[in-house]
Amino acid sequence: MRPGSWLWLVRHDLRLGWRDLAARWNPRLVAALVLGALGVVHLVLWLLLREVRLELSDELHTALLWVVTGGLALAFVLALGFGMNRSLLMLFERGDLDLLLSSPVSARAVFASRATGVALSVLLAFAPFVVPLVSAGVMLGLPRLLGLYPALLALALVASSLGLLVVLCLVRLVGARATRTLTQILSSLVGAALFLAYYFVLLTGWRPPWQLGDGAPLPGPDSPLWWPARAALAEPLPLAIGLMLGAGLFWLTVALTHRRFVAGTQAALSVRRRAAAHRGSLRFRGGLLWVVFAKEWRLLRRDPYLLSQTLLQVLYLIPLAFFLFRGEDGFTGLPPGALGVGVVLLAGTLASTLTRICVAAEDAPELLAAAPLPRGRLRWLKLGAALTPLWLLCLPLVTTLALRGTPGWWWILLGFAGMTLSVGVINVWSAHPIPRSDLFKRQGYRDRDVVLTLIEALLIFAWLGATWGLVVGAWWGWLALALGLLLPGVAYGRYREQGSGLSY
């Protein structure tokens, strides 16, 4: 393998990635966790597919083609957002990029290796979902699902190529500084758009065309509309065309835009600019509580990306609020209280995000440590600044459930309070100060304690299960409630053992 070539650089990047992973995690532990998770997912998918195996045949019916086409469309939208994010990191997380571009190595080879890294990231992001599905399908006698492997490769090549093109075009049109914020917001909007589209289907009562009756105009089985689905189901001609299109688009992207990539990396060096001085009079108000709250809310308002991450999760509450104020009859098929459980889930994720932003995101933690206050007081005031707007936003929704006489509304209120408080406190215990610009990057997660992070994830599932189980009157709801009350104690023990990462 020739030094400096595309494949040589790809191998070098893979070696560095593995070295970084082995330095932060025990490879044997990671392998055991991955194999265990894959085994559980294989078992679940095998049980699910076994129920529908008798209804499937080797013929490709229109309904099956619709389902596969919809799944591919969903995967493509998600892959495009992920590819845009990875392309952005390729420009702004420098690493050894400056050294490579100043060396005799071809800029085209450097760009090709980085673009390959973006495609591999997209591929690996979907592999945990595709591999168990294909394996379970093959065990049940559905060899057509093997076509998902090459189809996923083609999808990763197309999504990464389009993501690179979008990011490089934005750098040229609006500049590197605006591109960084705009790309992060656009890639995050993907999930919100899919979520809102799902609720639009529920609201309008839209049904897929194969359920509309015999008179509905449907494309024939040989229509080019079904070629992506046929490629995913291992039909040779559509699959070959899909792979050629993916590889061709990837090659054209590298060949035509590698110079724009070099220009974009140079523009990214000048992203940081000194903020303009504040003009006008400053108003000071007394009281430590007000000062901390105003400071955190003002900093959040000034950061477009962090604000977008918060508002996107608030966006998920809009359909739930609409159905709550409209009446739960619009949410057919779900038992009473289901919307309240959704509010509890979104409140937990929003509490985690807001607490990380307010407590951990600090550009000058040494100034807070020098404040004439008892150590630890500021972090709890910051927690209050994070949870107060969340409570003001969600409590009217829970109150609506109570006024409507929804059965089990008191369990929803308990789940909401327990979820937000416990998740917020654990995020305070696991917080390490980090610059705001790095909060949601890879660096923002390196210093977090793995055990506390795992406990936080389990806690969200515990409170969600407790709320749902107690609302429907299931016995396992009490077990989930006991787990939700026990886990904070375990987290506190871990916190006392490790100590706080905050100096204030």
C-alpha positions as CSV (number, residue, x, y, z in Angstrom):
1,M,0.0,0.0,0.0
2,R,1.6,3.2,-1.2
3,P,2.2,5.8,1.7
4,G,0.1,8.9,1.3
5,S,-2.5,7.1,-0.9
6,W,-6.2,7.2,-0.2
7,L,-6.3,3.6,1.3
8,W,-3.2,4.3,3.3
9,L,-4.8,7.3,5.0
10,V,-8.0,5.4,5.6
11,R,-6.1,2.7,7.3
12,H,-4.2,5.3,9.4
13,D,-7.5,6.9,10.5
14,L,-9.0,3.6,11.5
15,R,-5.9,2.7,13.5
16,L,-6.1,6.1,15.3
17,G,-9.8,5.6,16.0
18,W,-9.2,2.1,17.5
19,R,-6.4,3.4,19.6
20,D,-8.6,6.2,21.0
21,L,-11.4,3.8,21.7
22,A,-9.0,1.4,23.5
23,A,-7.6,4.2,25.6
24,R,-11.0,5.3,26.9
25,W,-12.8,1.9,27.1
26,N,-11.8,-1.6,27.9
27,P,-12.0,-3.4,24.5
28,R,-13.1,-6.7,26.1
29,L,-15.9,-4.9,28.0
30,V,-17.0,-3.1,24.8
31,A,-17.0,-6.4,22.9
32,A,-19.0,-8.2,25.6
33,L,-21.6,-5.4,25.8
34,V,-21.9,-5.2,22.0
35,L,-22.3,-9.0,21.6
36,G,-24.8,-9.1,24.5
37,A,-26.9,-6.3,23.0
38,L,-26.8,-7.9,19.6
39,G,-27.9,-11.2,21.1
40,V,-30.9,-9.6,22.8
41,V,-31.9,-7.7,19.6
42,H,-31.5,-10.9,17.6
43,L,-33.8,-12.7,19.9
44,V,-36.5,-10.0,19.9
45,L,-36.4,-9.6,16.1
46,W,-36.6,-13.4,15.7
47,L,-39.7,-13.6,17.9
48,L,-41.3,-10.7,16.0
49,L,-40.4,-12.0,12.5
50,R,-41.6,-15.5,13.4
51,E,-45.1,-14.1,13.8
52,V,-45.2,-12.6,10.3
53,R,-43.1,-15.3,8.5
54,L,-46.2,-17.3,7.5
55,E,-47.8,-14.2,5.9
56,L,-44.7,-13.5,3.7
57,S,-43.9,-15.2,0.5
58,D,-41.2,-14.9,-2.1
59,E,-43.4,-12.7,-4.3
60,L,-43.0,-8.9,-3.8
61,H,-46.4,-7.6,-3.1
62,T,-47.2,-3.9,-3.4
63,A,-47.8,-3.5,0.4
64,L,-44.3,-5.0,1.1
65,L,-42.7,-2.6,-1.4
66,W,-44.5,0.3,0.2
67,V,-43.2,-0.7,3.6
68,V,-39.6,-1.1,2.4
69,T,-39.7,2.1,0.4
70,G,-40.9,4.0,3.5
71,G,-38.2,2.5,5.6
72,L,-35.5,3.4,3.1
73,A,-36.9,7.0,2.9
74,L,-36.8,7.3,6.7
75,A,-33.3,5.8,6.8
76,F,-32.1,8.2,4.1
77,V,-33.3,11.3,5.8
78,L,-31.7,10.3,9.1
79,A,-28.5,9.3,7.3
80,L,-28.4,12.7,5.5
81,G,-28.6,14.6,8.8
82,F,-25.9,12.4,10.3
83,G,-23.7,12.8,7.2
84,M,-24.0,16.6,7.5
85,N,-23.0,16.5,11.1
86,R,-20.0,14.3,10.4
87,S,-19.0,16.5,7.5
88,L,-19.1,19.5,9.7
89,L,-16.9,17.8,12.3
90,M,-14.5,16.9,9.5
91,L,-14.0,20.7,8.8
92,F,-13.9,22.0,12.4
93,E,-12.3,19.2,14.4
94,R,-8.8,19.7,13.1
95,G,-6.8,16.8,14.5
96,D,-3.9,16.1,12.1
97,L,-5.7,17.8,9.2
98,D,-3.4,20.9,9.1
99,L,-0.3,18.7,9.2
100,L,-1.6,16.5,6.3
101,L,-2.6,19.5,4.1
102,S,0.9,21.1,4.6
103,S,2.6,17.8,3.7
104,P,3.4,16.6,0.1
105,V,0.3,14.3,0.4
106,S,-2.3,15.0,-2.3
107,A,-5.2,17.2,-1.0
108,R,-7.5,15.0,-3.1
109,A,-6.3,11.9,-1.2
110,V,-6.8,13.6,2.2
111,F,-10.3,14.7,1.2
112,A,-11.1,11.2,-0.1
113,S,-10.0,9.6,3.2
114,R,-12.0,12.1,5.2
115,A,-15.0,11.5,3.0
116,T,-14.6,7.8,3.4
117,G,-14.6,8.3,7.2
118,V,-17.9,10.2,6.9
119,A,-19.4,7.3,4.9
120,L,-18.1,4.7,7.4
121,S,-19.6,6.7,10.2
122,V,-23.0,6.6,8.5
123,L,-22.6,2.9,7.8
124,L,-21.7,2.0,11.4
125,A,-24.5,4.2,12.8
126,F,-27.1,2.0,11.0
127,A,-25.3,-1.4,11.3
128,P,-26.6,-2.2,14.8
129,F,-30.1,-2.1,13.4
130,V,-29.6,-3.8,10.1
131,V,-27.3,-6.7,11.2
132,P,-29.8,-8.2,13.7
133,L,-32.7,-7.7,11.3
134,V,-30.9,-9.5,8.4
135,S,-29.6,-12.3,10.6
136,A,-33.0,-13.0,12.2
137,G,-34.6,-12.9,8.7
138,V,-32.1,-15.4,7.3
139,M,-32.6,-17.8,10.2
140,L,-36.3,-17.7,9.4
141,G,-35.8,-18.4,5.7
142,L,-35.9,-14.8,4.3
143,P,-32.6,-14.7,2.3
144,R,-33.9,-11.6,0.4
145,L,-33.0,-9.5,3.5
146,L,-29.3,-10.0,2.6
147,G,-29.8,-7.3,0.1
148,L,-30.0,-4.8,3.0
149,Y,-26.2,-5.0,3.4
150,P,-25.2,-3.6,-0.1
151,A,-28.2,-1.3,0.0
152,L,-27.0,0.2,3.2
153,L,-23.6,0.7,1.7
154,A,-25.1,2.6,-1.3
155,L,-27.3,4.6,1.1
156,A,-24.2,5.6,3.2
157,L,-22.3,6.7,0.1
158,V,-25.2,8.8,-1.2
159,A,-26.0,10.4,2.1
160,S,-22.4,11.2,3.0
161,S,-21.8,12.7,-0.5
162,L,-24.9,14.9,-0.3
163,G,-24.0,15.9,3.3
164,L,-20.5,16.9,2.1
165,L,-21.9,18.9,-0.8
166,V,-24.4,20.7,1.5
167,V,-21.8,21.7,4.0
168,L,-19.2,22.9,1.4
169,C,-21.9,24.9,-0.4
170,L,-23.0,26.5,2.8
171,V,-19.3,27.5,3.5
172,R,-19.1,29.2,0.2
173,L,-22.5,30.9,0.4
174,V,-22.7,32.1,4.1
175,G,-19.2,31.6,5.4
176,A,-17.7,29.1,7.9
177,R,-19.0,30.7,11.0
178,A,-22.6,30.7,9.9
179,T,-22.2,27.2,8.3
180,R,-21.3,25.7,11.7
181,T,-24.5,26.9,13.4
182,L,-26.7,26.4,10.4
183,T,-25.6,22.8,9.7
184,Q,-26.0,21.8,13.3
185,I,-29.5,23.2,13.3
186,L,-30.5,21.7,10.0
187,S,-29.2,18.2,10.9
188,S,-31.1,18.4,14.2
189,L,-34.3,19.4,12.4
190,V,-34.4,16.1,10.7
191,G,-35.6,14.2,13.7
192,A,-38.1,16.9,14.5
193,A,-39.5,16.8,11.0
194,L,-40.0,13.1,11.1
195,F,-41.7,13.3,14.5
196,L,-44.1,16.0,13.3
197,A,-44.8,14.1,10.1
198,Y,-45.9,11.1,12.2
199,Y,-48.2,13.3,14.2
200,F,-49.6,14.8,11.0
201,V,-50.5,11.3,9.8
202,L,-52.3,10.7,13.1
203,L,-54.1,14.0,12.9
204,T,-55.3,13.8,9.3
205,G,-56.0,10.1,9.3
206,W,-53.9,9.5,6.3
207,R,-53.6,5.9,5.2
208,P,-51.1,4.2,2.9
209,P,-52.4,3.8,-0.7
210,W,-52.8,0.0,-0.5
211,Q,-55.4,0.5,2.2
212,L,-57.5,2.9,0.2
213,G,-59.3,0.3,-1.9
214,D,-59.0,-1.2,-5.3
215,G,-59.8,2.0,-7.0
216,A,-56.7,3.8,-5.8
217,P,-54.1,4.5,-8.5
218,L,-51.0,2.5,-7.6
219,P,-47.8,2.1,-9.7
220,G,-47.3,-1.3,-11.1
221,P,-44.8,-3.8,-9.6
222,D,-42.3,-3.0,-12.4
223,S,-42.4,0.7,-11.8
224,P,-39.0,2.5,-11.2
225,L,-40.6,3.8,-8.0
226,W,-40.0,0.4,-6.4
227,W,-36.3,0.0,-7.5
228,P,-34.8,1.1,-4.2
229,A,-37.1,-1.4,-2.4
230,R,-36.2,-4.1,-4.9
231,A,-32.5,-3.3,-4.4
232,A,-32.9,-3.7,-0.6
233,L,-34.6,-7.1,-1.3
234,A,-31.6,-8.4,-3.3
235,E,-32.9,-8.1,-6.8
236,P,-29.7,-8.1,-8.9
237,L,-30.3,-5.3,-11.5
238,P,-31.7,-2.6,-9.1
239,L,-29.0,-3.5,-6.5
240,A,-26.2,-3.1,-9.1
241,I,-27.6,0.2,-10.3
242,G,-27.9,1.5,-6.7
243,L,-24.3,0.6,-5.9
244,M,-23.0,2.2,-9.1
245,L,-25.0,5.3,-8.4
246,G,-23.7,5.5,-4.8
247,A,-20.1,4.9,-5.8
248,G,-20.3,7.3,-8.8
249,L,-21.8,10.1,-6.7
250,F,-19.1,9.6,-4.1
251,W,-16.3,9.7,-6.7
252,L,-17.7,12.8,-8.4
253,T,-18.0,14.5,-5.0
254,V,-14.3,13.8,-4.2
255,A,-13.1,14.7,-7.7
256,L,-15.0,18.0,-8.1
257,T,-15.0,19.4,-4.6
258,H,-11.6,18.6,-3.0
259,R,-10.3,22.1,-3.8
260,R,-13.4,23.6,-2.1
261,F,-12.6,21.3,0.8
262,V,-9.2,22.9,1.2
263,A,-10.7,26.4,1.0
264,G,-13.3,25.4,3.6
265,T,-10.7,24.2,6.0
266,Q,-8.8,27.5,5.7
267,A,-12.0,29.4,6.2
268,A,-12.8,27.4,9.3
269,L,-9.6,28.7,10.9
270,S,-11.0,32.2,11.1
271,V,-14.3,31.2,12.7
272,R,-13.7,32.7,16.1
273,R,-14.2,36.4,16.2
274,R,-14.3,38.8,19.1
275,A,-17.8,39.7,20.2
276,A,-18.8,43.3,19.8
277,A,-18.8,45.3,23.0
278,H,-22.2,45.9,24.6
279,R,-23.6,49.3,23.9
280,G,-26.1,51.0,26.2
281,S,-26.6,51.1,29.9
282,L,-26.4,48.0,32.0
283,R,-29.0,47.3,34.7
284,F,-28.0,45.4,37.8
285,R,-30.5,43.7,40.1
286,G,-29.8,42.4,43.5
287,G,-30.2,38.9,44.8
288,L,-28.0,35.9,44.0
289,L,-30.9,33.8,42.8
290,W,-32.0,36.3,40.2
291,V,-28.4,36.9,39.1
292,V,-27.7,33.2,38.4
293,F,-31.1,32.7,36.7
294,A,-30.7,35.7,34.4
295,K,-27.1,34.9,33.6
296,E,-27.9,31.3,32.5
297,W,-31.0,32.3,30.5
298,R,-29.1,35.1,28.8
299,L,-26.2,32.9,27.8
300,L,-28.6,30.3,26.4
301,R,-30.4,32.9,24.4
302,R,-27.1,34.2,22.9
303,D,-25.9,30.7,21.6
304,P,-27.9,29.8,18.5
305,Y,-26.9,26.1,18.5
306,L,-27.6,25.4,22.2
307,L,-30.9,27.3,21.9
308,S,-31.8,25.2,18.9
309,Q,-31.1,22.0,20.8
310,T,-33.4,23.1,23.5
311,L,-36.2,24.5,21.2
312,L,-36.1,21.3,19.1
313,Q,-37.1,19.2,22.2
314,V,-39.7,21.8,23.0
315,L,-41.0,21.3,19.5
316,Y,-41.7,17.7,20.3
317,L,-44.1,18.9,23.0
318,I,-46.3,20.8,20.5
319,P,-48.2,17.9,19.1
320,L,-48.7,16.4,22.6
321,A,-50.0,19.7,23.8
322,F,-52.3,20.0,20.8
323,F,-53.9,16.6,21.5
324,L,-54.1,17.4,25.2
325,F,-56.0,20.6,24.8
326,R,-58.1,19.2,22.0
327,G,-59.0,16.1,24.0
328,E,-57.5,12.6,24.0
329,D,-60.2,11.3,21.6
330,G,-58.1,12.5,18.8
331,F,-55.4,10.0,19.8
332,T,-57.3,6.9,18.9
333,G,-56.0,3.5,19.9
334,L,-54.1,4.6,23.0
335,P,-55.4,4.3,26.6
336,P,-56.1,7.4,28.7
337,G,-52.9,8.9,30.1
338,A,-50.7,7.9,27.2
339,L,-50.1,11.5,26.2
340,G,-49.1,12.3,29.8
341,V,-46.5,9.5,29.7
342,G,-45.1,11.1,26.5
343,V,-44.8,14.4,28.4
344,V,-42.9,12.7,31.1
345,L,-40.4,11.2,28.6
346,L,-39.8,14.5,26.8
347,A,-39.5,16.3,30.1
348,G,-36.7,13.9,31.2
349,T,-34.7,14.4,28.0
350,L,-35.2,18.1,28.1
351,A,-34.1,18.2,31.8
352,S,-30.9,16.4,30.9
353,T,-30.1,18.8,28.1
354,L,-30.9,22.0,30.1
355,T,-29.0,20.8,33.1
356,R,-25.9,20.0,31.0
357,I,-26.1,23.4,29.4
358,C,-26.5,25.4,32.6
359,V,-24.2,23.4,34.9
360,A,-21.4,21.9,32.7
361,A,-21.1,24.6,30.0
362,E,-18.7,27.1,31.5
363,D,-16.0,28.9,29.6
364,A,-14.5,30.4,32.8
365,P,-15.2,28.0,35.8
366,E,-12.3,29.4,37.8
367,L,-14.2,32.7,38.1
368,L,-17.2,30.9,39.6
369,A,-14.8,29.0,42.0
370,A,-13.5,32.4,43.2
371,A,-16.9,33.7,44.1
372,P,-17.4,34.4,47.8
373,L,-20.0,31.6,48.2
374,P,-20.0,28.2,49.9
375,R,-18.7,25.6,47.5
376,G,-21.6,23.7,45.9
377,R,-24.2,26.4,46.2
378,L,-23.8,27.8,42.7
379,R,-24.3,24.4,41.0
380,W,-27.7,23.9,42.7
381,L,-28.8,27.4,41.7
382,K,-27.8,26.5,38.2
383,L,-29.9,23.4,38.4
384,G,-32.8,25.6,39.5
385,A,-32.2,27.8,36.5
386,A,-32.4,24.7,34.2
387,L,-35.5,23.2,35.7
388,T,-37.6,26.2,36.3
389,P,-38.5,27.0,32.6
390,L,-39.1,23.2,32.1
391,W,-41.6,23.1,35.0
392,L,-43.4,26.3,33.8
393,L,-43.7,24.7,30.3
394,C,-44.9,21.2,31.3
395,L,-47.0,21.8,34.4
396,P,-49.9,23.3,32.4
397,L,-50.0,20.1,30.3
398,V,-50.2,17.9,33.5
399,T,-52.8,20.3,34.9
400,T,-54.9,19.8,31.8
401,L,-54.9,16.1,32.4
402,A,-56.1,16.6,36.0
403,L,-58.8,19.0,35.0
404,R,-60.1,16.5,32.4
405,G,-60.2,13.8,35.0
406,T,-57.8,11.6,33.2
407,P,-57.4,8.3,35.2
408,G,-54.0,8.2,36.9
409,W,-53.1,11.8,36.4
410,W,-51.5,11.9,39.9
411,W,-49.1,9.1,38.7
412,I,-48.2,11.3,35.7
413,L,-47.5,14.2,38.1
414,L,-45.3,11.9,40.3
415,G,-43.4,10.6,37.2
416,F,-42.9,14.1,35.9
417,A,-41.5,15.4,39.3
418,G,-39.4,12.3,39.9
419,M,-38.0,12.2,36.3
420,T,-37.0,15.9,36.1
421,L,-35.5,16.1,39.6
422,S,-33.5,12.8,39.5
423,V,-32.2,13.4,36.0
424,G,-31.2,16.9,36.8
425,V,-29.4,15.9,40.1
426,I,-27.5,13.1,38.4
427,N,-26.4,15.5,35.6
428,V,-25.0,17.8,38.4
429,W,-23.1,14.9,40.0
430,S,-21.6,13.8,36.7
431,A,-20.8,17.3,35.3
432,H,-17.4,18.5,34.3
433,P,-16.8,22.1,33.2
434,I,-16.4,22.3,29.4
435,P,-16.5,25.2,26.9
436,R,-20.0,25.8,25.5
437,S,-18.7,25.3,22.0
438,D,-17.6,21.7,22.8
439,L,-20.6,20.7,24.9
440,F,-22.3,18.5,22.3
441,K,-19.2,17.4,20.5
442,R,-17.1,14.3,21.2
443,Q,-15.1,16.2,23.8
444,G,-18.2,17.0,25.8
445,Y,-18.7,13.3,26.7
446,R,-15.2,12.1,27.3
447,D,-14.9,13.3,31.0
448,R,-18.4,12.0,32.0
449,D,-18.4,9.1,34.3
450,V,-19.6,6.0,32.4
451,V,-21.4,4.6,35.4
452,L,-23.4,7.8,36.1
453,T,-24.2,8.1,32.4
454,L,-25.6,4.5,32.4
455,I,-27.6,5.2,35.6
456,E,-29.1,8.2,34.0
457,A,-30.3,6.2,31.0
458,L,-31.7,3.5,33.3
459,L,-33.4,6.1,35.4
460,I,-35.2,7.6,32.4
461,F,-36.5,4.1,31.5
462,A,-37.4,3.4,35.1
463,W,-39.5,6.5,35.6
464,L,-41.1,6.1,32.2
465,G,-42.0,2.5,33.0
466,A,-43.3,3.4,36.5
467,T,-45.5,6.2,35.1
468,W,-46.9,4.0,32.3
469,G,-47.3,0.9,34.5
470,L,-49.1,2.8,37.4
471,V,-51.4,4.6,34.9
472,V,-52.6,1.3,33.4
473,G,-52.6,-0.5,36.8
474,A,-49.9,-3.1,36.0
475,W,-47.9,-4.7,38.8
476,W,-44.6,-4.1,37.1
477,G,-45.2,-0.3,37.5
478,W,-44.4,-0.7,41.2
479,L,-41.2,-2.5,40.4
480,A,-40.2,0.3,38.0
481,L,-41.1,2.9,40.7
482,A,-38.9,1.1,43.2
483,L,-36.0,1.1,40.7
484,G,-36.5,4.8,40.0
485,L,-36.2,5.6,43.7
486,L,-33.3,3.2,44.2
487,L,-31.1,4.4,41.3
488,P,-30.5,7.9,42.7
489,G,-29.0,6.4,45.8
490,V,-26.7,4.2,43.8
491,A,-25.7,7.3,41.8
492,Y,-25.0,9.2,45.0
493,G,-22.7,6.5,46.2
494,R,-20.8,6.6,42.9
495,Y,-20.7,10.4,43.2
496,R,-19.2,10.3,46.7
497,E,-16.6,7.7,45.5
498,Q,-15.5,9.7,42.5
499,G,-16.0,13.2,43.8
500,S,-17.3,16.2,41.9
501,G,-15.7,17.4,38.7
502,L,-16.9,21.0,39.4
503,S,-14.7,23.5,41.2
504,Y,-17.6,25.8,42.2
